[in-house]
């Protein structure tokens, strides 16, 4: 799925699809070393018209190193209303917050000794993530179905900590002049991403065999707001993102817009041999702007960057079913990686950004044999090439 290089990890959240009762509760409690506590509690149910599933998960521990305690809280809700046997709408929301203390301050030599030590106690990392989705499924007939999805991601990634210009050998201690710790550095990214995708899938007859075609379109708009304040954080020890003076040193805005049209067809050449070609049109636009710092009291304005381009990607896959339980498969697909934001934020006083920067392009290919032997052995042996 998608135009990017490499493989894919598809994280599937539990949605209680196995629940067939009006109400069902489950709980899991785990305790472990270093103060580990993990509690998972969920409730869900299913009726003729309504299906729901919600969970809350908490995990925390002190960590095996000094200054490495953490916690994570995640809540999720999925609610499906079945208007008819053919049409349903699902709303999903997930909220996650992870906060961890970041140990450190050891040299390479010290790392080969007692690695449970830590000389940094004021460094913190925090991620807050909210994902939203509204999904509708319509079974048009026994051959065709339509899927429409609206989605959004609201994320914040923040860190506060002491970073010495002399490196980790500089101790994070009380400043004798101020009788306080030195101010910390602050970094935060705000991600605001939204999109919509529509897919239509239908079966049809070709040369007296059933083939399947999938077509669709995707619209996406995302913004990353990046803020950096070196040495303008608090002199405290806890997690604190307040900025002295209220003005961030760097204030950047990275934006991206993406439109994609795609089509894929599954041809059943024989009962054992399948070929699946696909094609995808991509339009992508990106920009970068904002303040990259100060020279004295004068703002250093980032060189405005804007890039627009479009291209077509193609791919093909194949399967040959050696037996009812084993198959040989092969795929090759073109891919690309857009010019990254980091490439557009060179220091404007020393570097000039090449206006002809190009996206990385290439392809992925793989060949494998997979299947199962009765119910006791599942196997998948494959080779891949990434250019």
N, C-alpha and C positions, 0 to 999 in steps of 0.2 A: 504494500500500500504506500502510495505517496512517491514523490520524486527524489527523495534524498538518498545519499549513499548509505551502504551498510545494511544491517539487518534490523529487525524490529522486535521489541518486547511489548507484548500486548497485555497490559494489566487489566484484568477483568474483576471488577468489584462484585462482591456478593450482593445479589438483589432479591434473595428469597424466592427464586423461581421454583424451588423444589417444595415450597410450602403449599399445602392443599386445604388447610384449616382456616376458619375465620380469624383465629388468633393463635400465635405460637411464640414462645419466649425461649431464648437460649442465653447461656452465660458461660464464660471461660475465665478462670482466674489462675494466674501463674506468678510464682515467687521464685527468685533466684539469687545468686551471689551478687555482691556489691550493691545491695539494696534494690535489686530489680523487682518491680511490681508491674504486672500487666493485667488489665481487666478489660474484657470485651463483653458487651451486653447488647442484645438485639431483640427486637420484637417485629413480627410481621404477620400477615394474614392474606387470605384470598377468598373472595366471594364471586358471585356470578358477574358482577359489574366492576368490582374494585379489587386491586391488588396493591399492597404496600409492604415496605420493609425499611426499617431504620436501625442503625447501630451507633454505639459510641464506644470508642476504644481509647484507653489511656495506658501509656507506658512511661516509666521513669526509673532512674537508677543513679547511683553516685559515680559509677564508672570505676574502672580498675586503676586509673591514674589519678593523681591529685588534680583538683580543679577541672574535673571532666563530668560533672553531673549534667543531667539532661531530663527533659520530659517531652512527650508528644501527645497531643489530643486530636482526635479525629471524629467527626460526626457526619453521618450520611443518611439521606432519606431518598427513597424512590417510591413514586406514587403513580399508578397506572389506572386510568378509567377506560373501561371497554364500552364504547358507545353502542357498538354492534359486534357480532361475531367477526366482522371483517375490519373494523376500524377501532383503533385505540390510540390514546395519547398518554405519554409518560413524562412526568416532571422529575428531574433529579437535581439534588444539591449536595455538595460536600464541602465541609469546612475543616481545615487542618492547620494546626499550629505546632511548630517544633522549635524548641529553644534549648541550646546547648552551650555549656561553658567550654571554651577552647583552651586546652592545656598547651604548654610549650615552654620555650626558653632554654632547651637543651642543645648542646653542641653535638656534633657527630660522635665525638669520643664518649660523651655522657650517654648517648643513646645505646652504646654497646654495653653499658653497665646497668644501672637500675632505671628502667624506663617507666617506673611508676611515679617518678619524681616530676615536678612541674614548677617552673619559676614564673609563670604567668597566671594571675588569678583574676584579672579584670577584663579578659577577652571573652566576648559573647557573640553568638550567632543565632539569628531568629528568622524563621520562614513562616509566613501566614498565607494560606492559599484557599481561595474559594472558587469552586467550579460549578457551573450551572448548565443545565441542558433541558431542552424541551423537544421530545421526539414523538413523531406521529408515524404510525404504520397503517397502511391501507392495502388489504388483500383485494385487488380489483376483481380477479376471478381465479380459477384454479391454476392459471398459467402466469399471471402477472401480479406484481406488488410494487407499491410505492413507499419510499421512506424519506421523510423530511426531518432534518435536525437543525435546531438553533442552539448555539452554545456560547459560553463566555468563560473567561478565566480572569480572575482578579487576584493578583499575587503580589506580595511584598517580600523582599529578601534583604535583610539588614545585618550589619555587623558593627560592633564597637570594640575597640581594643587599643592597647599601647603598642605602637610600632616605633622603635628607636632607629634613628638614622645610622647608628653604629651597628645595627644588627642585633641578634639574640644574645650576644655576649654582654649587652648593656642591661643591667638589672632594672626591673620595674620597682623602684623604691621611692620613699618619701623624698621630695625635693627640699633640701635644707634651706633654700631661700624662702619658699612659700609655706613650708611645713605641711604640704599636701602632695598627693601623687601628681604626676604630670598629666596634662589633658590628653585625652585619647583621640584616636582617629575614628571617623564615621563613614560608613558606606551604606547606601541603600538603593535598591532598584524597585520601581513600581511597574508591574506588568498589567496592562489593560488590553485584553485581546477578545475579539468577538468574531463570530462567523456563522455561516449557514451552509448547509449541504443538502442536495436533493439527489436521490438515486431511484432509478426505475429499472426493474428486472423483469424479464419475460422469457418464457419458453416458446419455441417455434419449431416447426418441422422443416428439415432440410435433407433431401435425398432419403426420405423415409426414416430419418433418425431425428431425435430431439436435440436441438441446440439451445443455448441460453445466452442472451445478450444483456449486458448491464451498461447503462449510460447515466451520466450525472453531471452536476456542476457544483462548484464550491466557491464561496465568497469569503474572504477573510480580511480583517483589519486589526492590526496590532500596534501598540505603542509601548515603548520602554522609556521610563523617566528615570534617569540616573543622577544621583546626588552624592557628592564626596566632600568631606570637610576634614582636612588633615590638621590635627592638633587643635580642633575647635570643640571637641567633645568634653564631657564632664570629667572631673577629677575623682569621681566616686568609684565604687567597685562593682555595683550591680549593673544589670542591663539598663541602659539609659541612652536614648537617641536624641536628646535635646542638643541643639547647636548654639554655642556661645555667640551672641549677637544676632542670631536668627537668620544668618545668610550663609548658604552653602558655598564653598569655594568653587566647586564645579556643579553645573546645572545643565544637563544634556537631555535632549529629546530625540529618540530614535523611532522612526515610524515605518511600517511596512503594510502594503496592500497587495493581496494576491487573488487572482481569479483563475480558476482551472475548469476545463471541460474535459471529460474523459469517457472512454468507451472500451468495453472489454467483451469478447465473445468466446464462449466455450463451444468448440466443435467436437462432437463425438464421431470421430472417423470410423471407429468400430466400437464394439462393446468394451474393448480393452484399451483402445488408444484414443487419447484426448489431446487436443491442441487448443491453447488459449492465447490468442494475440490480443494486444491492447495498445491504445494510443492515448496520449494526454497532451492537451494544449495548456501552456502556462503563461500567464502575464503576471509580472511582479514589478512593484515600484517600491523603492526605499528612499528614505531621507534621514539626514542627521543635521541637527542644529543645536544652538545653545551656547552656554558660557563654559570655557575650558579652564578658567582660573582668573587670577588677577595679576597684573604687573604693577606693583604698588597698590594704588586704589583704582587703576584703570582696568576694566574688564577685558579679558582676552576672549574674543568672540570666535567660536568655532567656524571654520570655513564651511559655509552651507553646501551640503552635498545632496544631490537627488539623482537617482538612477532609475530608468524605466526600460524594460525589455520584455520580449516574449519569445517563446520557442516551443517546439514540439518534441515530445519524448515518446519513444516506442519500446515495446517489449513483447516477448512471447514466452509462453511456458508450455510444457508437454508432460503427459503422464502415460505410462504403459503399465497396465495391471498384469503382472506376471501370473498372479493367482488371486483368488478372492481376498487374500489377506496381505499381499505384498505388491509393491509397485516401484518402478523406476521413474524418477522425475528429473526435469531439467528446466532451467529458466535463464533468460538473459534480458536485462532491462537497462535502458539508458537512465542516467541520473545526473543531478547537478547539486551544487552547494552555492547559495547566493554569496556575494561579497558580504563579509561580516562587518558589523558596526565598528569593531576595533580597527578595521582597515580604513575607516573614514574619520578617525579621531586623532590623527597624528598631531603632535605639538605644532601649532600654526606659526610659531616664531622661528622654528628651525627646519621643519619639513614641508614639502609640497606634496599634496595628494595627487596621484596619477589619475587624470580624468578618464583614462581608457582602461581602468581596472575591469577585468572580466570575471564572470562567475566560473567556478571550477566545474568541469564537465567530465563525464566518463560513463562507466557502466558496471553493473554487477552481473556475475554469471555463477550458476551452481549446477551440480550434477550429483544425484544421490539415489540410494536404494533404501526403502523403509518398509516396515510392516510389522507383523507379529506372528509368533509361533504359538498356536493354541492360546492359552490365557496366562502363560508364565514368562514369555519373553517378548518385549517390545524393542525394536532396534531401528536405528536411522544412521546410516553411514553416508557421508557426503564430502564433497570437495567444492570449494568456491574460489572465484577469482574476482578481485575488485581492482578496477583500473581507475 
